[in-house]
Amino acid sequence: MAVNSLGLNKAPSETRVVVAMSGGVDSSVVAALMHEQGYDVVGLTMQLYDHGEALMKKGACCAGQDIYDARRVADQLGFPHYVLDYESRFKDDVIDDFADSYLRGETPIPCIRCNQTVKFRDMLATAEELEGDVLVTGHYVQRIEGPQGSELHRAVDPGKDQSYFLFATTQNQLDRLRFPLGGQSKEETRRQAERIGLAVADKPDSQDICFVPDGDYAGLVGRLRPGALVPGDIVDLEGQVVGPHNGIVNYTIGQRRGLNIGGSAEPLYVVRLEPKLNRVVVGPKSALARSLVYVKELNWLGAPLSADEPGQEVRVKLRSAQAPQNAFIRALSEQHRDRAVIELLEPAFGIAPGQAAVVYDGERVLGGGWIEGAEQMA
């Protein structure tokens, strides 16, 4: 039997495809295309928080309107659709982690935690319970069969590539996931939505973090963790007080604007946060230079890393919007292969704990980890 479009040796009608539907145009088009190709489609939508909470606002991803839109697409095309109550899991794994990360002086990325936990871990488990052959999503990333098995690659459309946010996808998960949109542009997705006649064809993309649609991260952390907005001192590299701050959750490493301090002959940046002392440390841009990056919770999809120097030559992204840069990566030690050291060939500025370091070999994602610290080589 010929391999179907999802790479399985089954007829589409005999292949159950579970589609993660957020209510947006991307996942709706994916579901429609799978249905159009004759697959046995089942839609799943996550309910991630109480729609009545004052914390959440209209228009946030996976809120009431989005669930309604996902169900409307399923009804239009005629396949079953289920809503999964993941509120408590989302609070424990994503929202609480987000708040606690800020308290530790980190700059978290909850979208990655969401993909890592409730989206892929929990939804894949539900897909298996539904006897699904694969879980299909609307992410812009590519899954390619390589000589050693399935590989994760950047999307064809660089402006929509989401590979940075999917670095924590494990090999076992990747084997059971499919990303039909990774080989096309967002414009093509919109055209497909219009061709099929989906009601969400003109729906705008979601912005900001889904559970903080107003962008007030510090305010949310303050509500979740009373006392997080305790004022303190902004100090220079010598420890001299140069101004006050209104809670370290309002600051991130590399920040220049909003410091409200004067008297310096050159621009000052946040160099580090000291949550135990409740201090924000500032200095010149040169003080931000870092060439060694330490990562934890390493998820690796390539050949096993060695702990020997200099390590494997790669390219690495330290923020989602930054271009990859040349580096070497090695395991921290033979005993600690879940942690790694990344040596940058050129120093980077503004590396923040809590962000992700994602490692590439050309277009392929080799893996990545969470930044726990950085330093400048002597």
Secondary structure, 3 states (H helix, E strand, C coil): CCCCCCCCCCCHHHCEEEEECCCCHHHHHHHHHHHHCCCEEEEEEEECCCCCCCCCCCCCCCCHHHHHHHHHHHHHHCCCEEEEECHHHHHHHHHHHHHHHHHCCCCCCHHHHHHHHHHHHHHHHHHHHCCCCEEECCCCEEEEEECCEEEEEECCCCCCCCHHHHCCCCHHHHHHEECHHHHCCHHHHHHHHHHHCCCCCCCCCCCCCCCCCCCCHHHHHHHHCCCCCCCEEEECCCCCEEEEECCHHHCCCCCCCCCCCCCCCCCCEEEEEECCCCEEEEECHHHHEEEEEEEEEEEECCCCCCCCCCCEEEEEECCCCCCCEEEEEEECCCCCCCCEEEEEEEEEECCCCCCEEEEEECCEEEEEEEEEEEECCC
